[in-house]
Amino acid sequence: MSGSTKVNVSDRGEGGEAVAMVSKSENMRSVFDRYDRDHDGFIPLSEFPDLLAKTNIRHEIPQHVLDRIIKRADADNNGRLDYQEFIDFVGVFIYYAIDFGYVTASGPVPFKSPLIYDPRKRYEAWRYVSYMLIHAGCMHILFNMIIQLILGIPLEMVHKFWRVWLVYVAGVLAGSLGTSISDPRVYLAGASGGVYALITGHLATIIMNFQEMEYAIVQLGGFITLMLIDFGVAVYSRYYAENKDNTTGYSAHVCGAIAGLLVGIVALKNLEKRKWEKPLWWISLICVIIFLAAMMIWNVAFPSYFLPSKWES
């Protein structure tokens, strides 16, 4: 023995209630025994990637947070957890998930929904679009609804609903496809890809109808500024802020914006056609087809890049 004192995580006051709750669960012993493959009373930390891959919350907790949880659970630093340390780990895992906002009373992420984009169920193709119908709490859906009304109604008044619908759905689809490639381990919920497509849809109609619109340059500057500020905040929060646990899917924003601009040029009304606008229309059509097709092909042709599919009967 090294002489060091073994201290359980629950003794440190962090996640104590969650640890107590977990320790009372009769199922925890069977879970521990399942991963204690050689029945020596310990689970090696090398087994944890396989264990955690079976949980939903895991994909939303950053690696540096997970490493901190494991380090605190492995109190004697021997690279393996006994049963009590395992209970401590699960309890603190739940505590961090709640404390960092991955599971909240006001807005839990609906992981089990058949509509959410689930990286382990990519074969259910509707999820690439249906994730726009669910949100993580009231504030999430309320904010997206307000932005959609502000941006969508003016477009529909001029261009009709079906044209705007094409722009919106293209942004949603591009958002999920882009996220599946840039962040292949994350779930996706919300309509931000469609919202960004509406923003750049406005840019598309300004480009195609610049001379016919009043204050076009002011509108153009306003939409670009709005988009850059929001995107900048998302990137800063994820990579540079002190709390790097931000889960904003900025890839969905970028890809939704690209699709919205290209489809907007193709689908929205051109009030007065000019010679240079026809080549731009064709370029935009070809680019959006290549853009979406390339991401679809990636999803189909490189299955090893993604998480293994979770097939259910």
Secondary structure, 3 states (H helix, E strand, C coil): CCCCCCCCHHHHCCCHHHHHHHHCCCHHHHHHHHHCCCCCCCEEHHHHHHHHCCCCHHHHCCHHHHHHHHHHHCCCCCCEECHHHHHHHHHHHHHHHHHCCCCCCCCCCCCCCCCCECCCCCCCCCHHHHHHHCCCCHHHHHHHHHHHHHHHHHHHHHHCHHHHHHHHHHHHHHHHHHHHHHCCCCCECCCHHHHHHHHHHHHHHHHHCHHHCCCHHHHHHHHHHHHHHHHHHHHHHHHCCCCCCCCCCHHHHHHHHHHHHHHHHHHCCCCCCCCCHHHHHHHHHHHHHHHHHHHHHHHHHCHHHCCCCCCCC
